[in-house]
Amino acid sequence: MEDRLVYSVEEAAKLLGISRSLAYKAVHRGEIPSMRIGRRILVPKAALERYLSLAGEQSASGLGESPPATPA
């Protein structure tokens, strides 16, 4: 994707390789960091990258749990 600061939930889902509905559920559970502007839910690129980095570190250490939700 381009040099954007935020992604829509649908774009984040594509990047993560998950379905749109699963991405929305993960956002509402706080598993995918997000922010709301008006009626739009956006996923900050930097927060998503941190989330994936933490998930990769935990996976490598054998914990296998989702990283804690980080506020955007």
C-alpha positions as CSV (number, residue, x, y, z in Angstrom):
1,M,0.0,0.0,0.0
2,E,1.0,3.6,-0.3
3,D,2.6,5.8,2.3
4,R,-0.6,6.3,4.3
5,L,-0.9,6.9,8.0
6,V,-4.1,4.9,8.4
7,Y,-6.0,2.0,6.8
8,S,-9.7,1.2,6.7
9,V,-10.7,-2.0,8.6
10,E,-11.1,-3.7,5.2
11,E,-7.6,-2.7,4.1
12,A,-6.1,-3.9,7.4
13,A,-8.0,-7.2,7.0
14,K,-6.5,-7.7,3.5
15,L,-3.0,-6.9,4.9
16,L,-3.5,-9.4,7.7
17,G,-5.0,-12.1,5.5
18,I,-8.3,-12.3,7.4
19,S,-11.9,-11.7,6.6
20,R,-13.6,-8.3,6.9
21,S,-16.0,-9.6,9.5
22,L,-13.1,-11.1,11.6
23,A,-11.2,-7.8,11.4
24,Y,-14.3,-5.9,12.7
25,K,-14.7,-8.4,15.5
26,A,-11.0,-8.0,16.4
27,V,-11.3,-4.2,16.4
28,H,-14.4,-4.3,18.7
29,R,-12.6,-6.7,21.0
30,G,-9.5,-4.4,21.1
31,E,-7.3,-7.0,19.4
32,I,-6.6,-4.8,16.4
33,P,-5.6,-1.2,17.4
34,S,-8.0,1.3,16.0
35,M,-9.4,4.9,16.2
36,R,-12.7,6.4,15.3
37,I,-13.1,9.6,13.4
38,G,-16.7,10.4,12.9
39,R,-18.4,7.2,11.8
40,R,-15.2,5.7,10.3
41,I,-13.0,3.2,12.1
42,L,-9.4,3.5,11.1
43,V,-6.4,1.4,11.9
44,P,-3.2,3.5,12.3
45,K,-0.3,2.0,10.3
46,A,2.2,2.5,13.1
47,A,0.0,0.8,15.7
48,L,-0.7,-2.1,13.4
49,E,3.0,-2.5,12.8
50,R,3.7,-2.5,16.5
51,Y,0.9,-5.0,17.1
52,L,2.4,-7.4,14.5
53,S,5.9,-6.9,15.9
54,L,4.7,-7.8,19.4
55,A,2.8,-10.8,18.0
56,G,5.9,-12.0,16.2
57,E,8.0,-11.7,19.3
58,Q,5.5,-13.6,21.4
59,S,5.2,-16.3,18.7
60,A,8.9,-16.7,18.6
61,S,9.1,-17.0,22.4
62,G,6.5,-19.7,22.3
63,L,3.8,-17.9,24.2
64,G,1.3,-18.0,21.3
65,E,-1.1,-15.5,22.9
66,S,-2.3,-12.2,21.3
67,P,-0.4,-9.1,22.3
68,P,-2.2,-6.7,24.6
69,A,-4.4,-4.2,22.9
70,T,-2.7,-0.8,22.5
71,P,-4.7,2.4,22.3
72,A,-4.2,4.4,19.2
